[in-house]
Amino acid sequence: MWKNMGLTGKIIVAMILGIIVGLLINYLSLNAEGSFINTYVTNGFFAIVGKLFVNSLKMLVVPLVLISLICGVCGIGDIRLLGRIGGKTFFIYMITTALAITTAIGIGSMFGIGKGMQIATKAVFEAESAPPLIDVFSNIVPSNPISAMANGDMLSIIFFAMLIGISILMVGKPAKGLVQSLELINEVILKMVTIIMNLAPYGVFALLAKAMSELGFDLIWSLLGYVAVLVGALIFHFFVTMMVILKLTSGLSVTTFLAKMRDVQIFAFSTSSSNATIPISLRTVTERMGVNNSVASFTIPFGATINMDGTAIMQGTATIFIANLYGVDLGIAGYLTVILMSVLASIGTAGVPGVGLIMLSMVFAQVGLPIEGIGLILGVDRILDMLRTAVNVGGDAAVTVIVAKMENEMDVAVYNDPNAGAETMFDDHIDADSERELSAVFSDNLLGSEYNEIKQSS
Ligand code: ASP
């Protein structure tokens, strides 16, 4: 049965199984420090398989973003259009993030979460410093593109890729061969994504089983108000606010969007990283939703870095919660500062697990809330990070579709076809004929024939 199941089906089954196994381990208290299960299963087998999977996704992010964005810029062919798409995308990303945090503050205030609560916690939050905003902007231009790539500095990589693309366009016709080669390299990287995607069921299972086995349920109960408001705001923002915006601005079907986003959101949920999800997001919006690669290769990595609606919602909710808990009245000016700071904070921080809390410390410092307060919500952040990352990547894809539709850079027939791209995206078979043809290229060339001669004479 497993063999005949489609990849999406397998991923969903793996997700459910992972959650069940993890919760069972948790419920039966098998994950105690030093126990066999803890050492060899959750921190052994599950940890290794999960890490291998996340690493293999991350491995592809930088080459994919670099090459597909160069191809994207060349594909657009018009530098002014590029500027317009960039401006629009940035504007919509900022507006939706501001809406997200406002929703969270609104719902949080309505329920008065944290008022009159007493919580004792041993968790201490060590505030790591978020990058100063000035550095974020000045580092958009990398002094060393290789180190930017090595560090995965997305904004620098985007800048460098766009500059290469624009320069290729300026060279014009003589660069045709180069563009064709880059397109081919892009194809090859997309095939690598396919291979990794086919391993997803195992990775997703291991990541979720590990995460669930480590969940602290007592903590969730004691922080129920915070967790419930946060989850409610995440659901409201993605399913109501974003979908209304998608419908009103593009006229496209919301149910089609949600159905096609399922895989992407499972990847985001299990890896807790918008960055690691970039390869899947990019392929989904282009191959399954018909967005032109010229738009998506820019908007998706850009969104993974600067657009974090789910994270903004966490920050809004956490601010209300901690302010109420410590009896601090932030007032309208305080809330406006929170909104502004969260939007700005989201610009510079990459989509990796747990970064939201670092950004939160920046927001707290600005409005004078105690940073130690973050220690209170630390224990439940792992699972909430998974949920908010799914909302983060959902926002990136929705805005990508909106901008592409506005700019007429999408194939609506592909978007509306429920099966579009489903097969090609997951197809990892090797065609025997093309394999033979390619190996013939090798044996025909100089190195190949010399090699064969040496081999025969030895
Ligand atoms: N994990 C989130 C992401 O990758 C960021 C965060 O909120 O911690 O989008």
Residues whose N, C-alpha, C, O or C-beta is under 5 A from the ligand:
A	BS01	LIG	S272 S273 S274 N275 T311 G351 V352 P353 G354 V355 G356 L357 D385 T389 N392
